[in-house]
Amino acid sequence: MDRVEVKQALETRCSQCGKLVPNYEIVNYGSIETANRELCIECFNGEVAKEGGLDKFEHLHFEPIQLVDCAGRPHDFHFQTHLFGPGVALDAFEVCAGQPSGYQFQIIGEPEEDLLTLLSRLIGKMRRALSVNHVQDGEYGLQIADRVVRGRITWDQAPLLVIDGREIAWDEFGRMMMCFEGGQFRLEIRDKSEEL
Protein backbone atom coordinates (compact mmCIF):
# COMPACT_ATOMS: atom_id res chain seq x y z
CA MET A 1 0.00 0.00 0.00
CA ASP A 2 1.54 3.35 -0.97
CA ARG A 3 1.42 6.53 1.14
CA VAL A 4 -1.67 7.97 -0.57
CA GLU A 5 -3.66 4.78 0.06
CA VAL A 6 -2.52 4.65 3.69
CA LYS A 7 -3.53 8.29 4.19
CA GLN A 8 -6.95 7.66 2.66
CA ALA A 9 -7.44 4.62 4.91
CA LEU A 10 -6.86 6.86 7.95
CA GLU A 11 -9.33 9.52 6.78
CA THR A 12 -13.07 9.66 6.13
CA ARG A 13 -15.13 12.18 4.18
CA CYS A 14 -17.81 14.02 6.17
CA SER A 15 -21.22 13.30 4.64
CA GLN A 16 -22.38 16.86 5.36
CA CYS A 17 -19.54 19.26 4.46
CA GLY A 18 -17.49 16.86 2.29
CA LYS A 19 -14.18 17.51 4.10
CA LEU A 20 -11.71 14.64 4.37
CA VAL A 21 -10.77 14.36 8.06
CA PRO A 22 -8.88 11.85 10.25
CA ASN A 23 -11.07 8.92 11.31
CA TYR A 24 -10.86 9.99 14.95
CA GLU A 25 -12.71 13.19 13.97
CA ILE A 26 -15.74 11.32 12.59
CA VAL A 27 -18.96 10.78 14.56
CA ASN A 28 -21.76 8.44 13.44
CA TYR A 29 -24.81 10.64 13.92
CA GLY A 30 -28.44 9.64 13.52
CA SER A 31 -31.57 8.42 15.25
CA ILE A 32 -34.32 5.85 14.86
CA GLU A 33 -36.09 8.24 12.48
CA THR A 34 -33.03 9.21 10.43
CA ALA A 35 -30.24 7.17 8.93
CA ASN A 36 -26.76 7.37 10.45
CA ARG A 37 -24.42 9.85 8.80
CA GLU A 38 -20.67 10.14 9.23
CA LEU A 39 -20.10 13.73 10.32
CA CYS A 40 -16.88 15.53 11.12
CA ILE A 41 -16.67 16.93 14.65
CA GLU A 42 -17.42 20.46 13.42
CA CYS A 43 -20.61 19.41 11.60
CA PHE A 44 -21.63 17.20 14.54
CA ASN A 45 -21.20 20.11 16.96
CA GLY A 46 -23.26 22.28 14.60
CA GLU A 47 -26.10 19.71 14.64
CA VAL A 48 -26.00 19.40 18.45
CA ALA A 49 -25.92 23.21 18.83
CA LYS A 50 -28.94 23.55 16.51
CA GLU A 51 -30.87 20.82 18.37
CA GLY A 52 -30.04 22.42 21.74
CA GLY A 53 -30.82 26.00 20.70
CA LEU A 54 -27.21 27.05 21.29
CA ASP A 55 -27.13 29.75 18.62
CA LYS A 56 -23.98 31.36 20.04
CA PHE A 57 -21.87 28.19 20.12
CA GLU A 58 -18.79 28.59 17.94
CA HIS A 59 -16.69 25.54 17.07
CA LEU A 60 -13.00 26.47 17.29
CA HIS A 61 -10.10 24.58 15.73
CA PHE A 62 -7.05 24.42 17.95
CA GLU A 63 -3.68 23.74 16.36
CA PRO A 64 -1.64 20.86 17.82
CA ILE A 65 0.94 21.81 20.43
CA GLN A 66 4.07 20.12 21.77
CA LEU A 67 4.70 19.79 25.50
CA VAL A 68 7.75 18.20 27.14
CA ASP A 69 7.42 15.80 30.07
CA CYS A 70 9.66 15.81 33.15
CA ALA A 71 12.04 13.33 31.47
CA GLY A 72 12.57 15.72 28.54
CA ARG A 73 10.46 13.70 26.05
CA PRO A 74 8.34 15.78 23.67
CA HIS A 75 4.64 14.96 23.20
CA ASP A 76 2.51 16.33 20.35
CA PHE A 77 -1.11 16.93 21.36
CA HIS A 78 -4.14 17.31 19.10
CA PHE A 79 -7.40 18.86 20.31
CA GLN A 80 -11.08 18.11 19.77
CA THR A 81 -14.20 19.90 20.94
CA HIS A 82 -17.33 17.80 21.57
CA LEU A 83 -20.65 19.50 22.26
CA PHE A 84 -22.97 17.13 24.11
CA GLY A 85 -26.07 19.14 24.98
CA PRO A 86 -25.62 20.11 28.64
CA GLY A 87 -21.86 20.50 28.28
CA VAL A 88 -18.84 20.78 26.08
CA ALA A 89 -15.79 18.52 26.34
CA LEU A 90 -12.36 19.59 25.19
CA ASP A 91 -10.01 16.66 24.60
CA ALA A 92 -6.23 16.60 24.10
CA PHE A 93 -4.50 13.47 22.89
CA GLU A 94 -1.44 12.08 21.18
CA VAL A 95 -1.85 10.29 17.84
CA CYS A 96 -0.05 7.12 16.83
CA ALA A 97 -0.80 5.13 13.65
CA GLY A 98 -3.74 7.44 12.92
CA GLN A 99 -5.48 6.85 16.26
CA PRO A 100 -5.53 8.63 19.63
CA SER A 101 -3.03 6.93 21.95
CA GLY A 102 -0.55 7.71 24.69
CA TYR A 103 -1.48 10.63 26.90
CA GLN A 104 -5.14 11.67 26.72
CA PHE A 105 -6.78 14.47 28.68
CA GLN A 106 -10.26 15.94 28.90
CA ILE A 107 -11.95 18.89 30.56
CA ILE A 108 -15.69 19.62 30.63
CA GLY A 109 -17.35 23.02 30.70
CA GLU A 110 -20.63 24.74 30.00
CA PRO A 111 -21.71 25.02 26.33
CA GLU A 112 -21.68 28.83 26.61
CA GLU A 113 -18.23 28.90 28.24
CA ASP A 114 -15.35 30.52 26.37
CA LEU A 115 -13.43 27.70 24.66
CA LEU A 116 -10.12 29.57 25.01
CA THR A 117 -10.63 29.60 28.79
CA LEU A 118 -11.32 25.86 28.70
CA LEU A 119 -8.20 25.35 26.58
CA SER A 120 -6.12 27.25 29.12
CA ARG A 121 -7.45 25.08 31.97
CA LEU A 122 -6.82 21.91 29.93
CA ILE A 123 -3.22 22.87 29.15
CA GLY A 124 -2.65 23.54 32.87
CA LYS A 125 -3.98 20.06 33.64
CA MET A 126 -1.71 18.57 30.97
CA ARG A 127 1.37 20.37 32.30
CA ARG A 128 0.69 19.11 35.84
CA ALA A 129 0.35 15.52 34.60
CA LEU A 130 3.50 15.72 32.47
CA SER A 131 5.52 17.07 35.40
CA VAL A 132 5.48 13.69 37.19
CA ASN A 133 6.83 10.26 36.22
CA HIS A 134 4.95 7.35 37.74
CA VAL A 135 7.04 4.61 36.14
CA GLN A 136 10.72 4.49 35.30
CA ASP A 137 13.12 2.15 33.56
CA GLY A 138 15.19 0.30 36.14
CA GLU A 139 17.67 -2.51 36.40
CA TYR A 140 14.87 -5.10 36.15
CA GLY A 141 12.72 -3.34 33.55
CA LEU A 142 9.90 -0.88 34.10
CA GLN A 143 9.29 -0.06 37.78
CA ILE A 144 6.90 2.07 39.80
CA ALA A 145 8.74 5.31 40.52
CA ASP A 146 7.34 6.58 43.82
CA ARG A 147 4.58 4.29 45.14
CA VAL A 148 1.86 6.32 43.35
CA VAL A 149 0.66 5.40 39.88
CA ARG A 150 -1.80 7.42 37.81
CA GLY A 151 -2.93 6.44 34.37
CA ARG A 152 -5.75 5.44 32.07
CA ILE A 153 -7.46 2.09 31.53
CA THR A 154 -7.85 0.82 27.98
CA TRP A 155 -7.66 -2.56 26.28
CA ASP A 156 -6.07 -4.51 23.47
CA GLN A 157 -7.44 -8.08 23.66
CA ALA A 158 -6.81 -7.77 27.43
CA PRO A 159 -6.75 -4.92 29.95
CA LEU A 160 -4.08 -2.37 29.12
CA LEU A 161 -2.93 0.60 31.16
CA VAL A 162 -1.50 3.85 29.84
CA ILE A 163 0.87 5.35 32.41
CA ASP A 164 3.09 8.33 31.60
CA GLY A 165 1.85 8.02 28.01
CA ARG A 166 3.22 4.44 27.77
CA GLU A 167 1.09 1.37 27.12
CA ILE A 168 1.66 -1.19 29.86
CA ALA A 169 0.18 -4.68 29.67
CA TRP A 170 -1.72 -5.94 32.70
CA ASP A 171 0.82 -8.72 33.37
CA GLU A 172 3.71 -6.26 33.14
CA PHE A 173 1.98 -4.00 35.66
CA GLY A 174 1.50 -7.04 37.91
CA ARG A 175 5.24 -7.76 37.70
CA MET A 176 5.93 -4.15 38.71
CA MET A 177 3.69 -4.60 41.78
CA MET A 178 5.57 -7.72 42.97
CA CYS A 179 8.26 -5.67 44.73
CA PHE A 180 5.50 -4.33 47.03
CA GLU A 181 4.34 -7.80 48.14
CA GLY A 182 2.73 -7.60 51.57
CA GLY A 183 1.92 -3.92 51.16
CA GLN A 184 -1.53 -2.37 50.93
CA PHE A 185 -2.99 -0.43 48.03
CA ARG A 186 -5.98 1.70 47.12
CA LEU A 187 -7.48 1.64 43.63
CA GLU A 188 -9.60 4.67 42.79
CA ILE A 189 -11.19 5.02 39.34
CA ARG A 190 -12.29 8.45 38.13
CA ASP A 191 -13.84 9.93 35.02
CA LYS A 192 -11.25 10.98 32.43
CA SER A 193 -12.31 14.61 32.79
CA GLU A 194 -11.39 14.68 36.51
CA GLU A 195 -8.00 15.73 37.85
CA LEU A 196 -5.94 12.85 39.26
Residue pairs with C-beta under 8 A, 6 or more apart in sequence:
1 9
9 98
10 22
10 23
10 98
11 20
11 21
11 22
11 23
12 20
12 21
12 23
12 26
12 38
13 19
13 20
13 21
13 38
14 20
14 21
14 26
14 38
14 39
14 40
14 43
15 37
15 38
15 39
16 37
16 39
16 40
16 43
17 40
17 42
17 43
19 40
21 40
21 41
22 95
22 98
23 98
23 99
24 80
24 95
24 98
24 99
24 100
25 40
25 41
25 80
26 38
26 39
26 40
26 41
27 38
27 39
27 40
27 41
27 44
28 36
28 37
28 38
28 39
29 36
29 37
29 38
29 39
29 44
29 47
30 36
30 37
39 47
41 59
41 80
41 81
41 82
42 59
42 61
44 82
44 83
45 57
45 59
45 81
45 82
45 83
46 59
48 54
48 83
48 84
48 85
49 55
49 57
49 83
49 111
51 85
52 83
52 85
52 111
54 83
54 111
54 112
56 112
57 83
57 88
57 111
57 112
58 115
59 81
59 83
60 81
60 115
60 116
62 79
62 81
62 119
64 76
64 77
64 78
64 79
65 76
65 77
65 123
66 74
66 75
66 76
66 77
67 74
67 75
67 77
67 123
67 126
67 127
67 130
68 74
68 75
68 130
69 75
69 130
69 131
69 133
69 164
69 165
70 130
70 131
70 132
70 133
71 133
75 94
75 102
75 103
75 130
75 165
76 94
76 95
77 92
77 93
77 94
77 103
77 105
77 126
78 92
78 93
78 94
78 95
78 100
79 90
79 91
79 92
79 119
79 122
80 90
80 91
80 93
81 88
81 89
81 90
81 91
81 115
82 88
82 89
82 90
82 91
83 111
85 111
86 111
87 108
87 109
87 110
87 111
88 108
88 109
88 110
88 111
88 113
88 115
88 118
89 106
89 107
89 108
89 193
90 106
90 107
90 108
90 109
90 115
90 118
90 119
90 122
91 104
91 105
91 106
92 103
92 104
92 105
92 106
92 122
92 123
92 126
93 100
93 101
93 102
93 103
93 104
93 105
94 100
94 101
94 102
94 103
94 104
94 165
95 101
96 102
101 162
101 167
102 162
102 165
102 166
102 167
103 126
103 129
103 130
103 162
103 165
104 152
104 162
104 192
105 122
105 125
105 126
105 129
105 192
106 122
106 192
106 193
107 118
107 121
107 122
107 125
107 193
108 193
109 117
109 118
109 121
125 195
128 195
129 150
129 196
132 150
133 145
133 164
134 144
134 145
134 146
134 148
134 149
134 150
134 151
134 163
134 164
135 142
135 143
135 144
135 145
135 149
135 163
135 164
135 166
135 168
135 176
136 142
136 143
136 145
137 143
141 172
141 175
141 176
142 166
142 168
142 172
142 176
143 176
143 179
144 176
144 177
144 179
144 180
147 180
149 163
150 163
150 196
151 161
151 162
151 163
151 164
151 168
152 161
152 162
152 163
152 192
153 159
153 160
153 161
153 162
153 189
154 160
154 161
154 162
154 167
156 167
158 169
158 170
159 170
160 167
160 168
160 169
160 170
161 167
161 168
161 169
161 170
161 173
162 168
163 173
168 176
177 185
190 196
